[in-house]
Amino acid sequence: MSKLIPTIDDELAELLEAVANRDLTPDQHKRLAERLEVNAEARAAFIQATAFDAMLSHEFPASEPHVATSALEIPETELKPSSKTSDRRRRTRLGYVMLVAALATVASLAIVFLRPSEPSAPIAKIAYQSNARWANQQRSQGGAIGTGVLQLDVGIARLDFANGATVTLQSPARFEILSTDRTRLSNGILTAHIPESAIGFKVLTPSLDVVDLGTAFGVTVGADGETDVCVFEGEVEVSLAGDSQADSTQRVREGSAVRTRSEADEIEAVAYKTNRYEEAWPVTSGVLQATGLMKFVSPGPDFVPGRYEDSESIVVFPERSQVVLPKDVKVDVAKPGQYQKVRRREQPVLPAGQQVRSYLLQLNPVGSFTTAEADKSRVIGQVTFDQRILGLIVKTTKLIASDDLLGHPHGDYGNSLRGIEPMRPDDPPNLQRDLVILSENRRTLSLDLSAGSAVDQIRVVVSEETNVAE
């Protein structure tokens, strides 16, 4: 059962006020039509407001003789009262006629907008949520979502769209799905990854409109409507809200950020800072959890393999996505289990034709240790992915062989020794070698690595199933 009093936001309240005052501008008319088309709460609010306005017009008529409205316009010349009593009766009769006409209009709108209908096809699904609490209703992981408003009060939630777009919301956030490729963020934080199949995906805000050009980006909307856009990869087009003129549109490229405020007449460049997105961005990228001394790298062009060192953490770099393997790819590990020694006689392969994405897990300390040191510092961490791990590449030769296909397009992998350090016959008793554990469900990888003379690297190849809303 729908609520008796629908929830309305500031924009809808302003539009309904303009309707009541009969001063709706063409742009407002267009926006109201859009809201009524896709949002049941907006339709209910419009119907109630129109009915209320009609009743007020009846109870408190204007003092001037001409009181007709657009609901029913009656020329004043047709009203010729013969006395004060008949004049009052006719005005009362006229008021009732106006009220009935207005309510008839509202009723017809109710029939059109609120009649039971077949549910629309799902546009997205909740692919993942962590400690999520939604306003007004419970939403379960895997649940399908159509058009409408999503109010995330607590936690993080990732939405996978049928067109391949991925959007992660960070609470508190109010997000509205307008269509398959058009959304609105009224407040909160989101990060998005948009593949080629969804180029043109739009995120509208109170201050700024964002059109994706095949990229990854973050958007933040404050309580006052101030909007920041930060581009992690590729580029987007931005324009002031509601202003799609070509001369007012700007392109924002990776490693750049812009900001604007409500009622502002310009978009300003600001410093590229990603700290506010570092909770949501890993989830958008397919990493659901990183614990221990495992951390997901900050998004941006400076945080790629070969340009970033960290002595204290195992860093997770997203490398490539939507890669269809053109040929069989050799890996070192393809089955769940604990690995401290990778057997050379085993040569598992990933068959051609699979669609995959890749990540690089790296321990690259600032400086280096000699191979003779037995008390090297150890770094332990665990990472969980959203899809099955198909294979691990841990040896230098296979890492180099797979760089072109699976490596980061801007990565600088160099020619130094890479991979993990397996056990050797001459290892001293107190020397612990690198340990890798792949869980039975093939989604969690646990690492115990030593900061040695070589750069510890593991390439993780993950299945990339199509994000189709079910």
Sequence and secondary structure as in RCSB ss.txt:
>XXXX:A:sequence
MSKLIPTIDDELAELLEAVANRDLTPDQHKRLAERLEVNAEARAAFIQATAFDAMLSHEFPASEPHVATSALEIP
ETELKPSSKTSDRRRRTRLGYVMLVAALATVASLAIVFLRPSEPSAPIAKIAYQSNARWANQQRSQGGAIGTGVL
QLDVGIARLDFANGATVTLQSPARFEILSTDRTRLSNGILTAHIPESAIGFKVLTPSLDVVDLGTAFGVTVGADG
ETDVCVFEGEVEVSLAGDSQADSTQRVREGSAVRTRSEADEIEAVAYKTNRYEEAWPVTSGVLQATGLMKFVSPG
PDFVPGRYEDSESIVVFPERSQVVLPKDVKVDVAKPGQYQKVRRREQPVLPAGQQVRSYLLQLNPVGSFTTAEAD
KSRVIGQVTFDQRILGLIVKTTKLIASDDLLGHPHGDYGNSLRGIEPMRPDDPPNLQRDLVILSENRRTLSLDLS
AGSAVDQIRVVVSEETNVAE
>XXXX:A:secstr
   SS    HHHHHHHHHHHTT   HHHHHHHHHHHHH HHHHHHHHHHHHHHHHHHHHS  SSS   BTTB   
GGG   SSHHHHHHHHHHHHHHHHHHHHHHHHHHHHHHHS        EEEEEEEEEEESSS   TT EE SEEE
EEEEEEEEEEETTS EEEEEEEEEEEEEETTEEEEEEEEEEEE  GGGTT EEE SSEEEEESS EEEEEE TT 
 EEEEEEESEEEEEETT   GGG EEEETTEEEEE TT S  EEE    GGGTTTHHHHTTEEEEEETEEE  SS
TTSSTTS  EEEEEEEEEEEEEEE SS EE SB SSEEESS  TT   EE TT EEEEEEEEEE SS   TT S 
  EEEEEEEESS EEEEE SHHHHHHHHHHHS TT    SS EE     TT  TT    EEEE TTS EEEEEEE
  SSEEEEEEEEE       
